[in-house]
Structures are given as structure tokens and as C-alpha cells.
Amino acid sequence: MKTNCFAYGFANKCLILTEMKCEGCVFYKTVSQLKLERDKSRKRIELLNPQKQAHIADTYGNLKLD
């Protein structure tokens, strides 16, 4: 069990998958890795023109990536 995964939740439960199968899980990442990915995504979106930013916001909602 990888308790340092961002998806590790209460009562030894995975918040992403229905079963706790950590070995070889493609979703595994630490909280700091997740934050880095979100920072990179936010910066990339900020470089887009306003129309594309609006399209992303309309499609996916005004997501907080922090």
C-alpha cells in the first residue's frame, strides 16, 4: 500500500479506484508530483489566447488547479 499517493484516503481506501491495488497503478503520484503537474497545466493554459481559455473554462469549468 502506497500511503504517500495523492489518492490515498481515509480508512485505507483509494479515492480513485474501487479496489486498493497500488502495485503498478498508473494513477500513482505523490501530492508534490500532482501539484507540479497542476502548476504546469495552469501555466500552459495561461499562455493560450483568451478564446481558447474561455473554451476550456466552458468545457471543463473554472477549475482551481492548486
Backbone as XML, in Angstrom:
<?xml version="1.0"?>
<chain id="A" units="angstrom">
  <residue number="1" name="MET">
    <atom name="N" x="0.841" y="-1.167" z="0.000"/>
    <atom name="CA" x="0.000" y="0.000" z="0.000"/>
    <atom name="C" x="0.895" y="1.241" z="0.000"/>
  </residue>
  <residue number="2" name="LYS">
    <atom name="N" x="0.639" y="2.150" z="-0.942"/>
    <atom name="CA" x="1.438" y="3.367" z="-1.063"/>
    <atom name="C" x="0.675" y="4.521" z="-0.408"/>
  </residue>
  <residue number="3" name="THR">
    <atom name="N" x="0.965" y="4.745" z="0.854"/>
    <atom name="CA" x="0.224" y="5.752" z="1.611"/>
    <atom name="C" x="0.633" y="7.181" z="1.264"/>
  </residue>
  <residue number="4" name="ASN">
    <atom name="N" x="1.684" y="7.349" z="0.454"/>
    <atom name="CA" x="2.080" y="8.699" z="0.064"/>
    <atom name="C" x="1.444" y="9.125" z="-1.259"/>
  </residue>
  <residue number="5" name="CYS">
    <atom name="N" x="0.543" y="8.340" z="-1.794"/>
    <atom name="CA" x="-0.160" y="8.665" z="-3.031"/>
    <atom name="C" x="-1.209" y="9.744" z="-2.761"/>
  </residue>
  <residue number="6" name="PHE">
    <atom name="N" x="-1.395" y="10.635" z="-3.728"/>
    <atom name="CA" x="-2.385" y="11.704" z="-3.575"/>
    <atom name="C" x="-3.799" y="11.151" z="-3.408"/>
  </residue>
  <residue number="7" name="ALA">
    <atom name="N" x="-4.042" y="9.955" z="-3.914"/>
    <atom name="CA" x="-5.383" y="9.375" z="-3.874"/>
    <atom name="C" x="-5.623" y="8.495" z="-2.648"/>
  </residue>
  <residue number="8" name="TYR">
    <atom name="N" x="-4.630" y="8.387" z="-1.785"/>
    <atom name="CA" x="-4.797" y="7.577" z="-0.579"/>
    <atom name="C" x="-5.713" y="8.321" z="0.376"/>
  </residue>
  <residue number="9" name="GLY">
    <atom name="N" x="-6.799" y="7.684" z="0.767"/>
    <atom name="CA" x="-7.791" y="8.364" z="1.597"/>
    <atom name="C" x="-7.996" y="7.708" z="2.942"/>
  </residue>
  <residue number="10" name="PHE">
    <atom name="N" x="-9.092" y="8.078" z="3.534"/>
    <atom name="CA" x="-9.456" y="7.576" z="4.857"/>
    <atom name="C" x="-9.700" y="6.078" z="4.833"/>
  </residue>
  <residue number="11" name="ALA">
    <atom name="N" x="-9.466" y="5.446" z="5.944"/>
    <atom name="CA" x="-9.742" y="4.017" z="6.135"/>
    <atom name="C" x="-9.047" y="3.151" z="5.088"/>
  </residue>
  <residue number="12" name="ASN">
    <atom name="N" x="-7.793" y="3.514" z="4.738"/>
    <atom name="CA" x="-7.007" y="2.741" z="3.774"/>
    <atom name="C" x="-7.747" y="2.538" z="2.456"/>
  </residue>
  <residue number="13" name="LYS">
    <atom name="N" x="-8.392" y="3.575" z="1.959"/>
    <atom name="CA" x="-9.170" y="3.493" z="0.729"/>
    <atom name="C" x="-8.568" y="4.362" z="-0.347"/>
  </residue>
  <residue number="14" name="CYS">
    <atom name="N" x="-8.633" y="3.895" z="-1.578"/>
    <atom name="CA" x="-8.210" y="4.685" z="-2.730"/>
    <atom name="C" x="-9.386" y="5.568" z="-3.142"/>
  </residue>
  <residue number="15" name="LEU">
    <atom name="N" x="-9.108" y="6.849" z="-3.359"/>
    <atom name="CA" x="-10.159" y="7.781" z="-3.756"/>
    <atom name="C" x="-10.436" y="7.745" z="-5.255"/>
  </residue>
  <residue number="16" name="ILE">
    <atom name="N" x="-9.595" y="7.041" z="-6.025"/>
    <atom name="CA" x="-9.736" y="6.972" z="-7.472"/>
    <atom name="C" x="-10.337" y="5.636" z="-7.912"/>
  </residue>
  <residue number="17" name="LEU">
    <atom name="N" x="-9.777" y="4.553" z="-7.413"/>
    <atom name="CA" x="-10.212" y="3.221" z="-7.824"/>
    <atom name="C" x="-11.086" y="2.566" z="-6.765"/>
  </residue>
  <residue number="18" name="THR">
    <atom name="N" x="-11.864" y="1.588" z="-7.172"/>
    <atom name="CA" x="-12.734" y="0.907" z="-6.217"/>
    <atom name="C" x="-11.984" y="-0.118" z="-5.379"/>
  </residue>
  <residue number="19" name="GLU">
    <atom name="N" x="-10.843" y="-0.586" z="-5.884"/>
    <atom name="CA" x="-10.023" y="-1.535" z="-5.139"/>
    <atom name="C" x="-8.663" y="-0.921" z="-4.855"/>
  </residue>
  <residue number="20" name="MET">
    <atom name="N" x="-8.086" y="-1.271" z="-3.745"/>
    <atom name="CA" x="-6.776" y="-0.764" z="-3.354"/>
    <atom name="C" x="-5.702" y="-1.668" z="-3.941"/>
  </residue>
  <residue number="21" name="LYS">
    <atom name="N" x="-5.318" y="-1.393" z="-5.196"/>
    <atom name="CA" x="-4.263" y="-2.149" z="-5.878"/>
    <atom name="C" x="-3.177" y="-1.174" z="-6.276"/>
  </residue>
  <residue number="22" name="CYS">
    <atom name="N" x="-2.252" y="-0.912" z="-5.379"/>
    <atom name="CA" x="-1.216" y="0.098" z="-5.590"/>
    <atom name="C" x="-0.116" y="-0.352" z="-6.552"/>
  </residue>
  <residue number="23" name="GLU">
    <atom name="N" x="0.211" y="-1.613" z="-6.528"/>
    <atom name="CA" x="1.312" y="-2.111" z="-7.346"/>
    <atom name="C" x="0.987" y="-1.955" z="-8.822"/>
  </residue>
  <residue number="24" name="GLY">
    <atom name="N" x="1.801" y="-1.170" z="-9.523"/>
    <atom name="CA" x="1.616" y="-0.952" z="-10.950"/>
    <atom name="C" x="0.492" y="0.007" z="-11.308"/>
  </residue>
  <residue number="25" name="CYS">
    <atom name="N" x="-0.048" y="0.717" z="-10.338"/>
    <atom name="CA" x="-1.159" y="1.639" z="-10.588"/>
    <atom name="C" x="-0.683" y="2.814" z="-11.446"/>
  </residue>
  <residue number="26" name="VAL">
    <atom name="N" x="-1.380" y="3.073" z="-12.542"/>
    <atom name="CA" x="-0.993" y="4.160" z="-13.442"/>
    <atom name="C" x="-1.387" y="5.538" z="-12.902"/>
  </residue>
  <residue number="27" name="PHE">
    <atom name="N" x="-2.218" y="5.578" z="-11.871"/>
    <atom name="CA" x="-2.635" y="6.848" z="-11.288"/>
    <atom name="C" x="-1.725" y="7.303" z="-10.150"/>
  </residue>
  <residue number="28" name="TYR">
    <atom name="N" x="-0.812" y="6.424" z="-9.722"/>
    <atom name="CA" x="0.020" y="6.753" z="-8.566"/>
    <atom name="C" x="0.884" y="7.987" z="-8.821"/>
  </residue>
  <residue number="29" name="LYS">
    <atom name="N" x="0.828" y="8.915" z="-7.877"/>
    <atom name="CA" x="1.747" y="10.052" z="-7.828"/>
    <atom name="C" x="1.634" y="10.658" z="-6.440"/>
  </residue>
  <residue number="30" name="THR">
    <atom name="N" x="2.713" y="11.281" z="-6.015"/>
    <atom name="CA" x="2.702" y="11.920" z="-4.703"/>
    <atom name="C" x="1.950" y="13.243" z="-4.803"/>
  </residue>
  <residue number="31" name="VAL">
    <atom name="N" x="1.642" y="13.810" z="-3.665"/>
    <atom name="CA" x="0.958" y="15.102" z="-3.622"/>
    <atom name="C" x="1.827" y="16.171" z="-4.289"/>
  </residue>
  <residue number="32" name="SER">
    <atom name="N" x="3.136" y="16.132" z="-4.066"/>
    <atom name="CA" x="4.015" y="17.136" z="-4.677"/>
    <atom name="C" x="4.088" y="16.955" z="-6.200"/>
  </residue>
  <residue number="33" name="GLN">
    <atom name="N" x="4.060" y="15.717" z="-6.687"/>
    <atom name="CA" x="4.031" y="15.482" z="-8.131"/>
    <atom name="C" x="2.732" y="16.015" z="-8.739"/>
  </residue>
  <residue number="34" name="LEU">
    <atom name="N" x="1.626" y="15.806" z="-8.046"/>
    <atom name="CA" x="0.339" y="16.307" z="-8.510"/>
    <atom name="C" x="0.353" y="17.830" z="-8.582"/>
  </residue>
  <residue number="35" name="LYS">
    <atom name="N" x="0.915" y="18.486" z="-7.571"/>
    <atom name="CA" x="0.985" y="19.942" z="-7.561"/>
    <atom name="C" x="1.822" y="20.455" z="-8.731"/>
  </residue>
  <residue number="36" name="LEU">
    <atom name="N" x="2.958" y="19.807" z="-9.000"/>
    <atom name="CA" x="3.791" y="20.205" z="-10.135"/>
    <atom name="C" x="3.037" y="20.070" z="-11.459"/>
  </residue>
  <residue number="37" name="GLU">
    <atom name="N" x="2.315" y="18.984" z="-11.636"/>
    <atom name="CA" x="1.530" y="18.785" z="-12.856"/>
    <atom name="C" x="0.462" y="19.855" z="-13.001"/>
  </residue>
  <residue number="38" name="ARG">
    <atom name="N" x="-0.204" y="20.198" z="-11.919"/>
    <atom name="CA" x="-1.240" y="21.229" z="-11.968"/>
    <atom name="C" x="-0.644" y="22.599" z="-12.268"/>
  </residue>
  <residue number="39" name="ASP">
    <atom name="N" x="0.518" y="22.892" z="-11.690"/>
    <atom name="CA" x="1.190" y="24.164" z="-11.972"/>
    <atom name="C" x="1.552" y="24.260" z="-13.457"/>
  </residue>
  <residue number="40" name="LYS">
    <atom name="N" x="2.091" y="23.182" z="-14.013"/>
    <atom name="CA" x="2.446" y="23.170" z="-15.433"/>
    <atom name="C" x="1.209" y="23.352" z="-16.305"/>
  </residue>
  <residue number="41" name="SER">
    <atom name="N" x="0.120" y="22.711" z="-15.942"/>
    <atom name="CA" x="-1.127" y="22.831" z="-16.702"/>
    <atom name="C" x="-1.648" y="24.260" z="-16.654"/>
  </residue>
  <residue number="42" name="ARG">
    <atom name="N" x="-1.648" y="24.851" z="-15.464"/>
    <atom name="CA" x="-2.135" y="26.215" z="-15.309"/>
    <atom name="C" x="-1.317" y="27.181" z="-16.155"/>
  </residue>
  <residue number="43" name="LYS">
    <atom name="N" x="0.017" y="27.030" z="-16.123"/>
    <atom name="CA" x="0.892" y="27.911" z="-16.896"/>
    <atom name="C" x="0.642" y="27.747" z="-18.391"/>
  </residue>
  <residue number="44" name="ARG">
    <atom name="N" x="0.435" y="26.523" z="-18.826"/>
    <atom name="CA" x="0.181" y="26.285" z="-20.248"/>
    <atom name="C" x="-1.138" y="26.916" z="-20.674"/>
  </residue>
  <residue number="45" name="ILE">
    <atom name="N" x="-2.165" y="26.786" z="-19.868"/>
    <atom name="CA" x="-3.461" y="27.381" z="-20.182"/>
    <atom name="C" x="-3.357" y="28.903" z="-20.214"/>
  </residue>
  <residue number="46" name="GLU">
    <atom name="N" x="-2.579" y="29.479" z="-19.301"/>
    <atom name="CA" x="-2.420" y="30.931" z="-19.258"/>
    <atom name="C" x="-1.735" y="31.476" z="-20.505"/>
  </residue>
  <residue number="47" name="LEU">
    <atom name="N" x="-0.985" y="30.642" z="-21.218"/>
    <atom name="CA" x="-0.311" y="31.069" z="-22.446"/>
    <atom name="C" x="-1.237" y="31.053" z="-23.667"/>
  </residue>
  <residue number="48" name="LEU">
    <atom name="N" x="-2.372" y="30.412" z="-23.542"/>
    <atom name="CA" x="-3.312" y="30.334" z="-24.650"/>
    <atom name="C" x="-4.035" y="31.660" z="-24.841"/>
  </residue>
  <residue number="49" name="ASN">
    <atom name="N" x="-4.571" y="31.859" z="-26.045"/>
    <atom name="CA" x="-5.330" y="33.091" z="-26.277"/>
    <atom name="C" x="-6.626" y="33.046" z="-25.470"/>
  </residue>
  <residue number="50" name="PRO">
    <atom name="N" x="-7.224" y="34.209" z="-25.210"/>
    <atom name="CA" x="-8.421" y="34.276" z="-24.353"/>
    <atom name="C" x="-9.581" y="33.402" z="-24.829"/>
  </residue>
  <residue number="51" name="GLN">
    <atom name="N" x="-9.739" y="33.248" z="-26.145"/>
    <atom name="CA" x="-10.838" y="32.426" z="-26.650"/>
    <atom name="C" x="-10.635" y="30.954" z="-26.279"/>
  </residue>
  <residue number="52" name="LYS">
    <atom name="N" x="-9.405" y="30.476" z="-26.400"/>
    <atom name="CA" x="-9.138" y="29.078" z="-26.030"/>
    <atom name="C" x="-9.273" y="28.877" z="-24.520"/>
  </residue>
  <residue number="53" name="GLN">
    <atom name="N" x="-8.843" y="29.873" z="-23.752"/>
    <atom name="CA" x="-9.004" y="29.791" z="-22.303"/>
    <atom name="C" x="-10.487" y="29.724" z="-21.948"/>
  </residue>
  <residue number="54" name="ALA">
    <atom name="N" x="-11.297" y="30.541" z="-22.625"/>
    <atom name="CA" x="-12.742" y="30.545" z="-22.379"/>
    <atom name="C" x="-13.354" y="29.206" z="-22.757"/>
  </residue>
  <residue number="55" name="HIS">
    <atom name="N" x="-12.902" y="28.633" z="-23.877"/>
    <atom name="CA" x="-13.412" y="27.329" z="-24.298"/>
    <atom name="C" x="-13.097" y="26.264" z="-23.242"/>
  </residue>
  <residue number="56" name="ILE">
    <atom name="N" x="-11.893" y="26.275" z="-22.724"/>
    <atom name="CA" x="-11.504" y="25.315" z="-21.688"/>
    <atom name="C" x="-12.366" y="25.519" z="-20.438"/>
  </residue>
  <residue number="57" name="ALA">
    <atom name="N" x="-12.560" y="26.775" z="-20.061"/>
    <atom name="CA" x="-13.393" y="27.063" z="-18.881"/>
    <atom name="C" x="-14.828" y="26.601" z="-19.102"/>
  </residue>
  <residue number="58" name="ASP">
    <atom name="N" x="-15.371" y="26.829" z="-20.309"/>
    <atom name="CA" x="-16.745" y="26.402" z="-20.606"/>
    <atom name="C" x="-16.875" y="24.887" z="-20.631"/>
  </residue>
  <residue number="59" name="THR">
    <atom name="N" x="-15.850" y="24.222" z="-21.158"/>
    <atom name="CA" x="-15.893" y="22.765" z="-21.300"/>
    <atom name="C" x="-15.657" y="22.049" z="-19.974"/>
  </residue>
  <residue number="60" name="TYR">
    <atom name="N" x="-14.677" y="22.498" z="-19.226"/>
    <atom name="CA" x="-14.266" y="21.788" z="-18.008"/>
    <atom name="C" x="-14.613" y="22.526" z="-16.731"/>
  </residue>
  <residue number="61" name="GLY">
    <atom name="N" x="-15.188" y="23.696" z="-16.846"/>
    <atom name="CA" x="-15.489" y="24.504" z="-15.667"/>
    <atom name="C" x="-14.275" y="25.319" z="-15.278"/>
  </residue>
  <residue number="62" name="ASN">
    <atom name="N" x="-14.473" y="26.272" z="-14.445"/>
    <atom name="CA" x="-13.357" y="27.096" z="-13.949"/>
    <atom name="C" x="-12.672" y="26.336" z="-12.841"/>
  </residue>
  <residue number="63" name="LEU">
    <atom name="N" x="-11.848" y="25.385" z="-13.235"/>
    <atom name="CA" x="-11.188" y="24.509" z="-12.277"/>
    <atom name="C" x="-10.097" y="25.241" z="-11.510"/>
  </residue>
  <residue number="64" name="LYS">
    <atom name="N" x="-10.051" y="25.005" z="-10.245"/>
    <atom name="CA" x="-8.949" y="25.508" z="-9.420"/>
    <atom name="C" x="-7.849" y="24.453" z="-9.493"/>
  </residue>
  <residue number="65" name="LEU">
    <atom name="N" x="-6.704" y="24.845" z="-10.008"/>
    <atom name="CA" x="-5.599" y="23.891" z="-10.141"/>
    <atom name="C" x="-4.549" y="24.149" z="-9.077"/>
  </residue>
  <residue number="66" name="ASP">
    <atom name="N" x="-4.949" y="24.299" z="-7.834"/>
    <atom name="CA" x="-3.955" y="24.484" z="-6.777"/>
    <atom name="C" x="-3.952" y="23.353" z="-5.802"/>
  </residue>
</chain>
